[in-house]
């Protein structure tokens, strides 16, 4: 997607609320995310797992995603999968 230093990780960290944008807007489902804390962004269903950080290597990809979405109601989880 881009060379080292191109800003891929920074973009993902900014979308998930772990970093703040200097300029511009981050909009998800018509909601401005710029000033939301990470835990509220996660509740909207937005998050990321940095490369190489499989917290539960014995679980499937789906199971890992379900663990990461523990704060999402089950019916929404099923819709999003």
N, C-alpha and C positions, 0 to 999 in steps of 0.2 A: 504494500500500500504506500510505502514511502521509505526513504533512507533514514538511517539513524539521525536523530536530531530534527526530524521533519515536523514533530509536534503531535504524533499519534497518541502517545500516552497522556500528554497534556490535554489534548482534546477530550479524551475519555474521562480523565479526572475532573475536568471542568463540567462536562455533561452530568456527571454523577454527584457534583457538589463538593468534591474534595479540593477543588481549586476554584477561584473566582475569575471570570473573564475581565479583561481590562477594558474591552470595548465590545459592543454587539449584544445580542440577545440569545438566550437559549430557550426555545419554546418546545414544549411537548404537549400534544393534544390540546392546543390553544391555551396552554398555561405557561406563564413566564417562570422559569426555574432559577433565574440569576440569583435571587436572594434567599432561596429556600435552603435550609440545612440538609445535609446528606440523608438523615433518617427520614425526612419528609419526601425527598426525591425517591428514595427506595420504596416507600409506601405507594408511590405512583406506578411502581413496576420498573423503574430505571435503576440499573446498577451494572457493575462490571467486576470481573475477576481478572487481575493482572496475570499475564502469561506465566506459566510455571508454578502457579500457586493452587494446585489441586488440594484443597483442604481435606477432602474425603476420597482418596484414590481408590478405595474399594467400592465406591458407589458408581452408578452409571451417570452419564451426563445429565439425563433427566432428573435423577435423584439429587444430584448436586444442585441443579437449578431449583428444585423444590425446596431444598434446605435453605438456599439463599432467599427464597421468597416466603419465608415463614410468616411474615407480617401481612401477606396478601391473602384475602379470603379464598378458600378452596375453589369455589365456583369461578372466581376470576383467574386463578392459577390454571385451571383446566382450559379456559377460553384462550389464555395467552400461550399455552403450549401448543 
